[in-house]
Amino acid sequence: MKSKNFVLILLSILLITTISASNTYCVTAEVSDITPSSIKINEEFTIGIQIENCGTKIPEQVSFELINPPTGIEIKEPLIINISKLYYGNSERFINYHMKTTTDTKPGTYVIKTRLSYGDSEFSVTNNYNITFNVIGDKAKLNIASVKTTPVLAYEGETLELTLRIENFGEGTANAIKVYADHPFQGIKESFIGTLNANEDGPAIFTFIANQSGEFKIPIKINYKDDFGENEVVTQISISILKKEVNWILIIIITAIILIAIWGIINYTKLKKSKNKIIHQLLSGKQKEEKITNPKIVKEKKRIQRKNISKK
């Protein structure tokens, strides 16, 4: 009889414990929707949260909180949202957070910690969750669209202007673009372009003195930044510097002109000196007329005599 009463008491305790355990609080929170599914830089998006009563006891107070959201994410709603009473089991509430990435937001995976609190007059139960989403960026892609030299045919010893047109054929914006040309000449080796949007191109200009001739392979390095960080493109170009030929014909002509000019100056000087000497002799009367035998002197004397007669 005693053993029977003991069994009944034990069953009663188990039944009371079971009923008491079933009459408890249970509230869950989960992400119901992220729109759009692909979040980009400087774009608005919405995260939906579903709050559900999974217990038999109705909580008087329910609160959902975002804890220390990451930088680069703007949130328009309050971080703490209080939810009205969940009146029955399996009842649901939906809350939405309207957010926005900024121009400073970096691509990658973002995690926002959350806290769900519920209970009677005080929040007696607390659960922690994580909201995870990805931010994607647009990648810039740069290459050399064209190579130009000015002059087109460059000769050794000339000043050469090398122009590289850098093209962005990606979907993102390339910033802080620097182009390095490791040429063997004396001159500019770095050019700064700045920013290129998608499908844009810009010039990188290098000026140097081509003090060597031949075929040259010049390493080119392009550094830039996009939504994914710093990037580098390494390639090379080829340019030709022609050997400067000696124009012997021009040199011969110039030499001949100089020699003729020198010969003319020498002969003119000699003739002038000879005329001056004859005139001096005639005017000084140092030689008698009958003793003058130099034909040039005789000729010059007659010319002067005729000139004097014509004056009279």
C-alpha positions as CSV (number, residue, x, y, z in Angstrom):
1,M,0.0,0.0,0.0
2,K,2.8,2.4,0.9
3,S,4.6,1.6,-2.3
4,K,1.5,2.3,-4.3
5,N,1.1,5.7,-2.7
6,F,4.8,6.5,-3.4
7,V,4.2,5.8,-7.1
8,L,1.2,8.0,-7.2
9,I,3.1,10.9,-5.5
10,L,6.0,10.5,-8.0
11,L,3.7,10.5,-11.0
12,S,2.0,13.7,-9.6
13,I,5.3,15.4,-9.2
14,L,6.3,14.5,-12.8
15,L,3.0,15.7,-14.2
16,I,3.3,19.0,-12.4
17,T,6.8,19.5,-13.6
18,T,5.9,18.7,-17.1
19,I,2.9,21.2,-17.1
20,S,5.1,23.8,-15.5
21,A,7.9,23.3,-18.0
22,S,5.5,23.5,-21.0
23,N,4.1,26.8,-19.7
24,T,7.3,28.8,-20.5
25,Y,8.5,31.8,-22.6
26,C,10.0,31.1,-26.0
27,V,10.6,33.8,-28.6
28,T,12.9,33.5,-31.6
29,A,14.2,36.0,-34.2
30,E,15.6,35.3,-37.6
31,V,16.3,37.2,-40.8
32,S,13.4,36.9,-43.2
33,D,14.7,38.9,-46.1
34,I,17.6,41.1,-47.4
35,T,16.7,43.3,-50.4
36,P,18.5,43.6,-52.7
37,S,20.4,40.4,-52.4
38,S,23.5,41.9,-53.9
39,I,24.4,45.1,-51.9
40,K,26.7,47.5,-53.6
41,I,28.7,50.5,-52.5
42,N,26.6,53.7,-51.8
43,E,23.3,51.8,-52.1
44,E,20.2,51.4,-49.9
45,F,19.0,48.0,-48.7
46,T,16.5,46.6,-46.3
47,I,16.9,43.8,-43.7
48,G,13.6,42.1,-42.5
49,I,13.5,40.4,-39.1
50,Q,10.8,37.9,-38.1
51,I,9.9,37.7,-34.4
52,E,8.0,34.5,-33.5
53,N,6.4,33.2,-30.2
54,C,7.4,29.6,-29.9
55,G,6.2,29.1,-26.3
56,T,2.9,28.7,-24.5
57,K,3.4,31.6,-22.2
58,I,2.7,35.1,-23.7
59,P,5.6,37.5,-23.1
60,E,4.4,40.9,-22.0
61,Q,7.5,42.7,-23.4
62,V,9.7,42.0,-26.4
63,S,12.6,44.1,-27.6
64,F,15.0,43.7,-30.5
65,E,18.3,45.6,-30.6
66,L,21.2,46.1,-33.0
67,I,24.5,46.1,-31.0
68,N,27.4,48.3,-32.2
69,P,26.7,48.2,-36.0
70,P,29.8,48.4,-38.2
71,T,31.1,51.6,-39.6
72,G,30.2,52.3,-43.2
73,I,26.6,51.2,-42.7
74,E,23.9,53.9,-42.1
75,I,20.8,52.7,-40.3
76,K,17.6,54.8,-40.5
77,E,15.6,53.1,-37.7
78,P,16.3,53.2,-34.0
79,L,18.8,50.5,-32.9
80,I,16.3,49.3,-30.3
81,I,12.7,48.4,-31.4
82,N,10.0,47.4,-28.9
83,I,7.5,45.0,-30.1
84,S,3.8,44.7,-29.0
85,K,2.7,41.7,-27.0
86,L,2.6,38.3,-28.7
87,Y,-0.9,37.3,-27.8
88,Y,-0.8,33.6,-28.6
89,G,1.6,30.8,-29.4
90,N,3.1,30.8,-32.9
91,S,2.2,34.5,-33.4
92,E,4.6,36.6,-35.5
93,R,5.8,40.1,-35.8
94,F,7.9,41.6,-38.7
95,I,10.3,44.5,-38.4
96,N,12.4,46.2,-41.1
97,Y,15.7,48.0,-40.9
98,H,16.4,50.4,-43.8
99,M,20.1,50.7,-44.2
100,K,22.6,52.3,-46.7
101,T,26.2,51.7,-47.6
102,T,28.3,54.8,-48.0
103,T,31.0,55.8,-50.5
104,D,33.6,54.7,-47.8
105,T,32.1,51.3,-47.3
106,K,34.5,48.5,-48.3
107,P,33.4,45.4,-50.1
108,G,33.3,42.3,-47.9
109,T,31.2,40.4,-45.3
110,Y,29.5,42.4,-42.6
111,V,28.1,41.0,-39.3
112,I,25.7,43.0,-37.1
113,K,25.3,41.6,-33.6
114,T,21.7,41.7,-32.2
115,R,20.0,41.0,-28.9
116,L,16.4,39.7,-28.4
117,S,14.9,40.3,-25.0
118,Y,11.5,39.2,-23.7
119,G,9.6,38.4,-20.4
120,D,7.0,39.9,-18.1
121,S,7.5,43.3,-16.5
122,E,11.2,42.9,-16.9
123,F,13.2,41.3,-19.7
124,S,13.9,38.0,-18.1
125,V,15.2,36.1,-21.1
126,T,17.9,37.3,-23.6
127,N,19.1,35.7,-26.8
128,N,21.9,36.9,-29.1
129,Y,21.9,36.6,-32.9
130,N,24.0,37.7,-35.8
131,I,22.9,39.3,-39.0
132,T,25.3,38.5,-41.8
133,F,25.3,40.1,-45.3
134,N,27.8,40.8,-48.1
135,V,28.7,44.1,-49.8
136,I,30.1,43.8,-53.3
137,G,32.1,46.4,-55.2
138,D,32.7,47.2,-58.8
139,K,36.2,46.3,-59.9
140,A,38.2,48.6,-62.2
141,K,40.4,47.0,-64.9
142,L,43.2,49.1,-66.5
143,N,45.4,48.4,-69.5
144,I,47.3,50.3,-72.2
145,A,45.0,51.2,-75.1
146,S,47.6,52.9,-77.4
147,V,51.3,53.9,-77.6
148,K,52.4,57.1,-79.4
149,T,55.7,58.8,-79.8
150,T,56.3,62.4,-80.9
151,P,58.0,62.6,-83.3
152,V,56.8,59.4,-84.9
153,L,60.3,58.6,-86.2
154,A,62.6,59.3,-83.3
155,Y,66.3,59.7,-83.8
156,E,69.1,59.4,-81.4
157,G,69.8,62.7,-79.6
158,E,66.3,64.1,-80.1
159,T,63.8,65.0,-77.3
160,L,61.0,62.4,-77.4
161,E,57.5,62.6,-76.0
162,L,56.0,59.2,-75.2
163,T,52.2,59.1,-74.7
164,L,50.4,56.0,-73.2
165,R,46.6,56.1,-73.2
166,I,45.4,54.1,-70.2
167,E,41.9,52.6,-70.5
168,N,39.5,51.5,-67.7
169,F,37.5,48.6,-69.2
170,G,36.1,47.5,-65.9
171,E,32.8,48.4,-64.2
172,G,34.3,50.2,-61.2
173,T,36.1,53.6,-60.8
174,A,39.9,53.6,-60.7
175,N,41.3,56.3,-58.4
176,A,44.8,57.6,-57.7
177,I,46.2,56.2,-61.0
178,K,50.0,56.4,-61.3
179,V,52.0,55.1,-64.3
180,Y,55.7,54.3,-64.1
181,A,57.8,53.9,-67.3
182,D,61.3,52.4,-66.5
183,H,63.0,53.7,-69.6
184,P,66.9,53.9,-69.8
185,F,66.9,57.6,-70.8
186,Q,67.3,60.9,-69.0
187,G,63.8,62.4,-68.4
188,I,60.4,61.9,-66.8
189,K,59.6,58.3,-65.6
190,E,56.3,58.9,-63.7
191,S,52.9,60.2,-64.8
192,F,49.8,60.8,-62.6
193,I,46.4,60.5,-64.3
194,G,44.0,60.7,-61.3
195,T,40.6,59.1,-61.8
196,L,39.1,57.1,-64.6
197,N,35.5,56.0,-64.6
198,A,34.3,52.9,-66.4
199,N,35.0,53.0,-70.1
200,E,37.1,56.1,-69.8
201,D,40.7,56.6,-70.8
202,G,43.4,59.2,-70.1
203,P,47.0,60.0,-71.2
204,A,50.2,59.2,-69.3
205,I,53.0,61.4,-70.8
206,F,56.7,60.9,-70.5
207,T,59.3,63.3,-72.0
208,F,63.0,62.3,-72.3
209,I,66.1,62.7,-74.4
210,A,66.8,59.6,-76.6
211,N,70.6,59.5,-76.1
212,Q,70.7,55.9,-77.4
213,S,69.6,54.2,-80.6
214,G,68.1,50.7,-81.0
215,E,65.0,48.7,-79.9
216,F,63.9,49.2,-76.3
217,K,61.5,47.1,-74.2
218,I,60.3,49.5,-71.5
219,P,58.6,48.0,-68.3
220,I,55.3,49.7,-67.4
221,K,53.7,49.6,-64.0
222,I,50.2,51.0,-63.3
223,N,49.1,51.5,-59.7
224,Y,45.5,52.4,-58.8
225,K,42.7,52.0,-56.2
226,D,39.1,50.7,-56.6
227,D,36.4,49.3,-54.3
228,F,38.6,46.3,-53.6
229,G,41.6,48.2,-52.5
230,E,45.0,48.8,-54.1
231,N,45.9,47.2,-57.5
232,E,48.9,47.0,-59.8
233,V,49.2,46.1,-63.5
234,V,52.7,45.2,-64.8
235,T,53.3,45.1,-68.6
236,Q,55.8,46.4,-71.1
237,I,56.0,48.3,-74.4
238,S,58.5,48.5,-77.2
239,I,59.9,51.7,-78.9
240,S,62.5,52.2,-81.6
241,I,65.2,55.0,-81.6
242,L,66.8,55.4,-85.0
243,K,70.5,56.0,-85.4
244,K,71.2,59.5,-86.7
245,E,72.9,59.3,-90.1
246,V,75.6,61.8,-91.3
247,N,74.5,63.8,-94.3
248,W,77.8,63.9,-96.2
249,I,76.3,65.7,-99.2
250,L,75.1,68.5,-97.1
251,I,78.5,68.6,-95.3
252,I,80.3,68.8,-98.7
253,I,78.1,71.6,-100.0
254,I,78.5,73.6,-96.8
255,T,82.3,73.1,-96.9
256,A,82.5,74.1,-100.6
257,I,80.5,77.3,-99.9
258,I,82.8,78.1,-97.0
259,L,86.0,77.5,-99.1
260,I,84.6,79.7,-102.0
261,A,83.8,82.4,-99.6
262,I,87.3,82.3,-98.1
263,W,88.9,82.3,-101.6
264,G,86.8,85.3,-102.6
265,I,87.7,87.2,-99.4
266,I,91.4,86.6,-100.0
267,N,91.4,87.6,-103.6
268,Y,89.3,90.7,-102.9
269,T,91.8,91.7,-100.2
270,K,94.7,91.2,-102.5
271,L,93.1,93.2,-105.4
272,K,92.2,96.0,-103.0
273,K,95.8,96.2,-101.7
274,S,97.2,96.2,-105.3
275,K,94.9,99.1,-106.3
276,N,95.7,101.1,-103.3
277,K,99.4,100.6,-104.0
278,I,99.1,101.8,-107.6
279,I,97.0,104.8,-106.7
280,H,99.5,105.7,-104.0
281,Q,102.4,105.5,-106.5
282,L,100.6,107.6,-109.1
283,L,99.7,110.3,-106.7
284,S,103.1,110.5,-105.0
285,G,105.0,111.1,-108.3
286,K,107.8,108.8,-107.2
287,Q,108.1,107.1,-110.6
288,K,108.6,108.9,-113.9
289,E,106.2,108.3,-116.7
290,E,108.9,106.8,-119.0
291,K,110.0,104.4,-116.4
292,I,106.6,102.9,-115.7
293,T,106.5,99.5,-117.2
294,N,104.0,97.6,-115.0
295,P,100.9,97.1,-117.3
296,K,98.5,97.3,-114.3
297,I,100.1,100.7,-113.3
298,V,99.9,102.0,-116.9
299,K,96.3,100.9,-117.2
300,E,95.3,102.5,-113.9
301,K,97.2,105.7,-114.8
302,K,95.3,106.0,-118.1
303,R,92.0,105.4,-116.3
304,I,92.7,108.3,-113.8
305,Q,93.8,110.6,-116.6
306,R,90.6,110.0,-118.5
307,K,88.6,110.6,-115.4
308,N,90.4,113.9,-114.7
309,I,89.8,115.0,-118.4
310,S,86.1,114.2,-118.2
311,K,85.8,116.3,-115.0
312,K,87.3,119.3,-116.8
